[in-house]
Amino acid sequence: MSNFSLREPVNLASTGIASFAKTAICTNLDDLIADIAVIGAPCDISIQGRSGARLGPRGIRLQSTRFSYSPEGSYDPERDDFYLSTKQWRVVDCGDADLVPGDLEASFANIEAAVRTIVSRGAMPVVLGGDHSITIPVARGLDIAGPFHVIHFDSHLDWSYTRGGQRYSNGSPCRCMAAMAHVDKMAHLGIHGIGSSQKSDFADALAYGDLILSPKQIRKIGIAETLARLPRGERYFVSIDIDVMDCSIAAGTGSPMHGGLYYDEMVELLEGVARLGTIVGFDLVEVAPQYDDLSGTTCYLAARLISDFLGFITKERELS
Ligand SMILES: [Mn+2]
């Protein structure tokens, strides 16, 4: 979003409305014309640990204003290449899917409908969580973009079945996706530490045909071999739980974990995933700004990973 100016607007990061990367705002999805549509799902009703991810979209957006996309594109000196030129790619911010307090079903319905509308308008949805349960309505709304594989980055497997009779929690999105007809196999990358998924849940995931790798295993076999174990030439939905990142660089989340991935590793993985095939959409969940450090490191990391991944996805489309 440009600011009012009598001259050519300077449009500094610290000015203007904090849409994602200061992109244009389109809250009426029926009017959406875009290649990429960012939308918030600020729902944390189903979190099992510390709540707060409902403020994730706002926190990510605030930090994302450090990026702004330009007609010439963003220059990456490492790759000597330009990314996300606004002449080629229209990225818009669609606001949030409305959160209905205390009503998981209604909140999920809003998220699902928003995602399905974005896909039907020909744009790729990028969803800002919210706790990881929001991936359930996101995946439902992506039915018209399926069938697809799932690439899931997380410290936790998220294959739990039920807790106290509640089947839709931030520990169960992968089990819920496995039950969807348009969802194929899943790869769970970065799984380590303690979560709600039990040994039997791991067995169920493996029986479903899923790949599970921890950060240590990824380091041992290398990122190239990790990527080689993923199916190629398919359609993919990517779900990124920010707690896959080591808690030294991602404290602002409900369940921060030691022993996670680091930024350069994650970027290399995301670049490789973008090259696998068609990305139908992705989400980034579990950012809780309340637990972040004063400089907003976790929110900034989330914004950066989203922007990096968008750059890689659009680069592949430019080359194909
Ligand atoms: Mn998760």
Residues whose N, C-alpha, C, O or C-beta is under 5 A from the ligand:
A	BS01	MN	H132 D154 H156 D158 N170 D241
